Structure formats: C-alpha cells, structure tokens
Amino acid sequence: MSIYILTQQTFVDEARYRKYEANFPAVFNKFNGKLLVADESPVVLEGSWQMNKVVLMEFANSADAKSFSTSPEYLAIQADRIAGTTGSVLLLKSFEAN
C-alpha cells in the first residue's frame, strides 16, 4: 500500500526555506520516494487556503517514508524547513476499496 507525505507550508523566512529546498533533492532521491507535487500556486476550488506551498511525496510503504523523514541526512536539512516555514506535515495511507 502506498504511503504519502503531504506538507502545507507558509513561508516565515523564505531564504532559510530556499536553502532547504536546494538541498532536498539530493537527500530525497536516496530513499526511493516519488515527488508528486511541489506547487507554490495551487488553485483553490473550494474553501480558503492561505499557505504558500503544498508538497506531496509517495513511498511504497510507511517504513520507507519513516526512513526518509527520520534519516540523519533529512534531519540535517529539516532545520532550515522548520526555521523557514510554519504548517503541517501529514502521513497518509492510500485508499483501498473494499
């Protein structure tokens, strides 16, 4: 079952976030994930959305997602994301029809 990491972010220190963003691909590519969305201009179809960016990543399973998100390589760059944004990070299971 695929697992997804969804982030919704508001920039508070864009320079720190851009540093994170520049280092992200080299780290992410080591963990067999797939970057599905990284959008700073999503179109709101319903409701309101005040964030600056949404990111959606796919992993084969939760172990792979957790290996990425807790790896020393990711933790080293994560500080710039945390300093540069506020928002949420969610771990999501794919839908399985019964």
Sequence and secondary structure as in RCSB ss.txt:
>XXXX:A:sequence
MSIYILTQQTFVDEARYRKYEANFPAVFNKFNGKLLVADESPVVLEGSWQMNKVVLMEFANSADAKSFSTSPEYL
AIQADRIAGTTGSVLLLKSFEAN
>XXXX:A:secstr
  EEEEEEEEESSHHHHHHHHHHHHHHHGGGT EEEEEESS    SS    SEEEEEEESSHHHHHHHHTSHHHH
HHHHHHHHHEEEEEEEEE     
